[in-house]
Amino acid sequence: MPLNRLTTLWTRLSQGALGFDAWLNDGLYSGGRSFGEAYERVSERIQRRFRTRGVKRLVLDLASEGVTLGLAGGVVMLTLAQPAFNQTSENWLKAPDLAVTFLDRYGTEVGRRGIKHDDSLRIDEFPDILIKALISTEDRRFYEHWGIDPIGTLRAVTVNARGGGHVQGGSSLTQQLAKNLFLSNERSLERKVNEAFLALWLEFHLTKNEILKLYLDRAYMGGGTFGAAAAADYYFGKNLKDITLPEAAMLAGLFKAPTKYAPHVNLPAARARAADVLHNMVEAGYLTEGQIQSALRNPATPVTRSRDISADYYLDWAFNEIKKLADEGKLKKERVLVVKTPLDLAIQKRADQAVENVLRQFGDAFDVEQAALVTMDPDGAVRAMVGGADYGQSQFNRATDALRQPGSSFKPYVYAAALATGQWRPDTRVVDRPVCIGNWCPANYGRSFAGAMPLWIAVAKSINTIPVQFSIAMGKQLGETHDARAAKLGRAKIIDLSHKMGITTNLVDSVSLPIGSAEVTVIDQAAGYAVFANGGRRAKPYAASEIRTGAGEVIYRHDTSEAPPEQVLSTRVVADMNYMLNKVVDEGTGRKAAVEGVRTAGKSGTTNAYRDAWFVGYTGNLVTAVWYGNDDHSSTKNMTGGSLPAMTFHEVMAPAHQGIELKPMPGFESDKPGTRGAQAAAPTAPPPGAPAGALSRRSFEVLGGLGTLFRSVESPPPGRAAFNTVGERVGVP
């Protein structure tokens, strides 16, 4: 009986649900039909009432399309503006900032960073001639535009087209201020878009005079100075309010290219630029031809200064490192700090000069415009840094922020991972032969294969196939039999070790990773090779040896405030790697990097189409990483890592080792510390792990080298010796 009642109840509920569904469907259909009929009636009435033809119809259609496109454009603009506006905050101008005074390793003040603006002068106290000189040269429509000046940009494009080069800039003062306040100097479309939106944002939040004041206070003026007030004191030894017309013109000429036109660097160029500024003031209507004649005849004369060493790239990086320490809570709540750095001004000066000289002498021949360099102690203390060819033209730090393919200079990480497995040693016989992963088959630089050889020769000659073979073999050690899957497992081991050794960037896993297709930074390369130089310990780059408060209290010491470095490679692997990388300099692709009297090791690297050229090397005392290339990733003219980078390495490292106690490279402890002249002889004992009664290492090398030589003379490219910079290019698929 209960079951029948439940069945009846269920039947009634089902019928009710079906009835409700039918009612709902009928209602929706009827309602939709009624709405459609009503819409058609209203549309017909509107058409009869507002029917237009001819020109009126065309205007209405265009207006309708304009509104539609405007709404769509507004959505796009808001989307593009979001990343720019995210960089602002409610207290962006008044946010507390660190004020840091930097000292070099010997305690000499080398620069300041942090609070760069000077509020001691109000805008109405700035000399009128300086403001007019600035506006007439940099942004004549400053008081008329709304942050972006299309007319000024069009004029600049026209002038540059007539002048056949970069004669005028198209950015407004507000755009330049936006870049100085919020953005880097990287040349990219994203940066220009953000700059434009931030310029509009500044115009909305500040008055014209406030924008002008911030620009005059924060612009880089060369010589390590920021702001017009500091520049007047630095170049002319006087208060900004007391400068003359010729001095104002010279200062105004510094805003766009402070390094190029700095009077203590190139006085004739500075005076020529000042003359251009004076003529601009006449064109803008601020002065007459007669008023500038005296200034033209009697140009400004700066106070006598030697060309100071300005480690601006280093100090920018160091300031960011200090901010990280502050964010981690390691500096308490102190905001005014004195930081002693490992910076060595002698090495910094040599590095700056080496890059400048090499680019001046060989830049056109190799079609290369940029370079970066980092020199550090084996424990990570950064001694010198070059972030680009000219800090005044570009403050983008290519040593710390630019991601570039390392080419063959990445291979030491592969070999270190392979040696760590215990399966290979420097004298292990390896075979340079065709190898493929899927449809990708790496090739050597000479498009030939050299056959069997000791591993150290493969490293010295930068053979491309061996690292790829190692990636497969390391994967097969884990039990995988399929080549492609084994290679992926092997690459995972390489990536893991690379990160442990100091590579901080995301290494994209591709089949060509073992021969250097993943992108890295120069400073990471220096840190990675420092592991070989210090006996296998992680060497995190650091900029602060000691930090004191403004009152002199020590609140941070690197040696006590940081954890001990991690041991990431065994001493055996380090010794084997140092032996092989020393051969790269002695007998391989890095001969131009050799430092006479100092045992040197390293690796060169060159990427596809000669876009990037590297040399990363070290001694028992120092590590230096060098990169040359172009910001737009364009190809150079056949520049390899064994050319300009190796030359620059030598120009920096050779004088850096004069007059110091030479430390032995790990694995070569038999070298006498302080030895000068010819390099200490290579160890004559059999290589590590060799069987009893084996030939000495040197004898084995000679015999192996002869055998390899005979097998390798197949058909080298015309004009090239066999093995000449073999494998320097990355075989990216």
HUQUI-V235922 format. One record per residue. N is the residue number from 0. NEAR is the number of other ideal C-beta (glycine too) atoms within 12 Angstrom. Layout:
BEGIN
n->(N N)
near->(NEAR NEAR)
END
This chain:
BEGIN
n->(0 1 2 3 4 5 6 7 8 9 10 11 12 13 14 15 16 17 18 19 20 21 22 23 24 25 26 27 28 29 30 31 32 33 34 35 36 37 38 39 40 41 42 43 44 45 46 47 48 49 50 51 52 53 54 55 56 57 58 59 60 61 62 63 64 65 66 67 68 69 70 71 72 73 74 75 76 77 78 79 80 81 82 83 84 85 86 87 88 89 90 91 92 93 94 95 96 97 98 99 100 101 102 103 104 105 106 107 108 109 110 111 112 113 114 115 116 117 118 119 120 121 122 123 124 125 126 127 128 129 130 131 132 133 134 135 136 137 138 139 140 141 142 143 144 145 146 147 148 149 150 151 152 153 154 155 156 157 158 159 160 161 162 163 164 165 166 167 168 169 170 171 172 173 174 175 176 177 178 179 180 181 182 183 184 185 186 187 188 189 190 191 192 193 194 195 196 197 198 199 200 201 202 203 204 205 206 207 208 209 210 211 212 213 214 215 216 217 218 219 220 221 222 223 224 225 226 227 228 229 230 231 232 233 234 235 236 237 238 239 240 241 242 243 244 245 246 247 248 249 250 251 252 253 254 255 256 257 258 259 260 261 262 263 264 265 266 267 268 269 270 271 272 273 274 275 276 277 278 279 280 281 282 283 284 285 286 287 288 289 290 291 292 293 294 295 296 297 298 299 300 301 302 303 304 305 306 307 308 309 310 311 312 313 314 315 316 317 318 319 320 321 322 323 324 325 326 327 328 329 330 331 332 333 334 335 336 337 338 339 340 341 342 343 344 345 346 347 348 349 350 351 352 353 354 355 356 357 358 359 360 361 362 363 364 365 366 367 368 369 370 371 372 373 374 375 376 377 378 379 380 381 382 383 384 385 386 387 388 389 390 391 392 393 394 395 396 397 398 399 400 401 402 403 404 405 406 407 408 409 410 411 412 413 414 415 416 417 418 419 420 421 422 423 424 425 426 427 428 429 430 431 432 433 434 435 436 437 438 439 440 441 442 443 444 445 446 447 448 449 450 451 452 453 454 455 456 457 458 459 460 461 462 463 464 465 466 467 468 469 470 471 472 473 474 475 476 477 478 479 480 481 482 483 484 485 486 487 488 489 490 491 492 493 494 495 496 497 498 499 500 501 502 503 504 505 506 507 508 509 510 511 512 513 514 515 516 517 518 519 520 521 522 523 524 525 526 527 528 529 530 531 532 533 534 535 536 537 538 539 540 541 542 543 544 545 546 547 548 549 550 551 552 553 554 555 556 557 558 559 560 561 562 563 564 565 566 567 568 569 570 571 572 573 574 575 576 577 578 579 580 581 582 583 584 585 586 587 588 589 590 591 592 593 594 595 596 597 598 599 600 601 602 603 604 605 606 607 608 609 610 611 612 613 614 615 616 617 618 619 620 621 622 623 624 625 626 627 628 629 630 631 632 633 634 635 636 637 638 639 640 641 642 643 644 645 646 647 648 649 650 651 652 653 654 655 656 657 658 659 660 661 662 663 664 665 666 667 668 669 670 671 672 673 674 675 676 677 678 679 680 681 682 683 684 685 686 687 688 689 690 691 692 693 694 695 696 697 698 699 700 701 702 703 704 705 706 707 708 709 710 711 712 713 714 715 716 717 718 719 720 721 722 723 724 725 726 727 728 729 730 731 732)
near->(7 8 9 10 11 12 13 14 14 14 14 14 14 14 14 14 14 14 14 14 14 14 14 14 14 14 14 14 14 14 14 14 14 14 14 14 14 14 14 14 14 15 15 14 13 13 14 11 10 14 14 17 12 10 10 13 15 13 14 17 16 15 15 15 15 14 14 14 15 15 14 14 15 14 14 14 19 15 15 23 24 18 20 30 25 15 22 26 14 9 9 21 24 11 14 16 24 33 24 39 30 41 29 32 28 15 18 19 21 34 36 30 32 31 24 32 27 28 19 17 23 17 23 12 21 33 29 19 32 43 35 33 45 38 38 33 41 41 42 27 26 33 21 19 26 22 32 32 33 17 18 29 23 16 22 28 19 15 20 17 15 12 12 8 10 16 19 28 25 30 33 40 45 42 40 37 38 39 35 32 34 30 30 27 31 24 24 20 12 16 25 24 25 30 38 34 33 40 38 29 31 38 29 18 23 27 15 26 20 23 39 34 31 33 43 44 33 34 37 39 46 42 36 35 35 36 37 48 35 33 43 36 27 30 40 33 20 21 20 34 23 17 33 26 32 36 40 43 45 46 49 48 43 47 41 31 29 41 35 25 39 37 39 32 30 23 23 15 25 38 28 21 35 39 31 29 43 42 26 30 37 25 22 26 14 28 27 15 15 11 20 32 18 17 30 25 13 18 30 37 20 34 18 12 23 12 21 25 31 39 44 42 46 48 42 38 41 45 34 26 39 40 26 20 29 29 13 14 13 23 31 19 14 28 20 27 41 32 47 31 44 39 43 33 30 26 41 38 30 32 44 38 24 37 46 26 20 38 33 18 18 27 25 14 16 29 24 37 30 41 50 51 54 55 55 48 36 40 32 38 40 49 41 52 48 49 44 40 33 34 40 31 26 32 30 29 33 42 43 39 31 39 28 43 40 51 52 55 55 49 53 53 50 51 49 43 40 41 40 32 27 17 21 36 32 40 35 33 22 36 24 38 24 21 33 20 31 19 9 26 22 43 29 40 41 30 21 28 34 39 28 22 38 40 40 41 43 48 51 42 46 53 49 48 38 44 48 48 37 43 45 36 33 37 31 24 22 20 11 21 15 16 24 23 21 28 38 27 27 37 39 24 35 42 30 21 36 41 26 28 44 43 42 23 27 16 33 18 22 28 33 37 43 52 50 49 36 36 31 45 37 55 50 45 57 51 47 50 55 50 47 50 47 40 32 32 28 33 39 35 45 37 45 43 35 30 37 26 23 18 11 14 17 23 28 31 20 31 18 14 21 22 11 13 28 18 18 32 39 23 23 25 36 39 32 40 48 49 40 48 51 46 40 50 39 33 30 41 46 47 30 33 43 33 38 21 22 40 42 47 50 56 53 55 54 48 39 29 23 33 37 51 53 57 58 57 55 52 48 38 36 47 49 54 55 56 54 51 43 31 29 17 22 18 21 35 21 25 45 42 55 44 35 45 52 45 34 47 54 34 34 45 47 27 25 35 32 20 12 22 16 29 27 28 42 35 35 34 19 18 28 20 20 19 24 19 12 16 26 26 18 30 27 16 18 21 32 26 20 20 11 7 7 18 20 19 30 22 19 31 32 19 21 34 29 17 20 34 22 16 22 30 18 20 12 21 18 8 7 20 16 26 34 24 39 42 48 47 38 45 38 26 19)
END
